[in-house]
Amino acid sequence: MSKKTKIGISVGDINGIGIEVIIKTFLDPQMMELCTPIVYGSSKTVSLYRKSLDIHDFSFNKIDDAKDANPKKANIIDCWEEEAEIAFGKSTSEAGKYAFTSLNAATKDLFEGKIDAIVTAPINKDNIQSDDFKFSGHTEYLESKSTGESLMLMISENLKIGMVTGHIPVKTIANNLTVDKIFGKIKVLNKALIQDFAIHSPKIAVLGLNPHAGDNGLLGSEEDEIIIPAINNAKSIGLNVFGPYAADGFFGSGNYKKFDAVLAMYHDQGLIPFKSLVFGSGINFTAGLDIIRTSPDHGVAYDIAGKNIANEQSFRSAIYLAIDVVKNRKMDNEINENPLKASRVK
């Protein structure tokens, strides 16, 4: 019997829906057949949540160290002892402090190899800011601690879309695009599709920056001067890359279905079509790093926090993806170490 994947889970903002979707996910006992979950949070805080959500038939197995996790139960490690004040739907500095405490503990165990992957519940990017966390999101934080170049990659059953630039102001996007940067993100995306999703010779579509992909320079020069040279560089090393495509027609026509993944130039160019098509079931995957991290495609959702109406499907899907990526990456490593195995797989 193969060893089950250990999934570490950070609780995110305790005033949002993070803990609610975590509890709802592991109310299903079949989840423990797929992985060994370890929540980094507070058993006291979770108990308060259970009472407020009127959930009585479930509890976490309290442990002191990830190595002590019970493979048949959902486990929890107390990252703070005091009773945290929960203020559903409100942004507080206390919630930000606990969000970082949870994330920091889970990340530490991830890099020490005590867990195989991390699934992060949503944080408030404002209240988590401190001397220890000066980042625009999980992706940037994890990249600072890891090796490799990260790529924010949104995942659904029929669409994978990455972003060249992440959480930056719109007015700075064009100045943040270079041939090398786009070429680098194409390579990260291509490697992730092979290594993490077991897609051989993936087809990648690249979007333009300007309306109508620049209209031959009439609406902007970035396509001709930056994006096309990056695509040509990728083609020169044998990658199956196409574009640049005008974003509106590309998604409106369903052209995205012909590719294994899409590379957008900026955050909203990728996230708007993605969330329009699959909101509530999509996943955020941090590609390109030597560690594995996924998260749901929604935020803290203060507007529905504490009302027991949050849907856990996206969080559940993030767990599934983390398990799959761990397995795919392990298989890819084995194939690279043993080329004969690769020939048999083909």
PyMOL commands that set and color helices and strands:
alter all, ss='L'
color gray80, all
select helices_A, chain A and resi 18-26+31-34+43-52+66-68+93-111+138-145+170-172+174-176+179-195+211-214+222-236+247-252+255-258+267-278+302-304+313-337+339-345
alter helices_A, ss='H'
color red, helices_A
select strands_A, chain A and resi 5-10+35-41+61-63+75-78+117-120+151-155+160-163+203-207+240-245+261-264+283-287+293-296
alter strands_A, ss='S'
color yellow, strands_A
deselect
rebuild
show_as cartoon
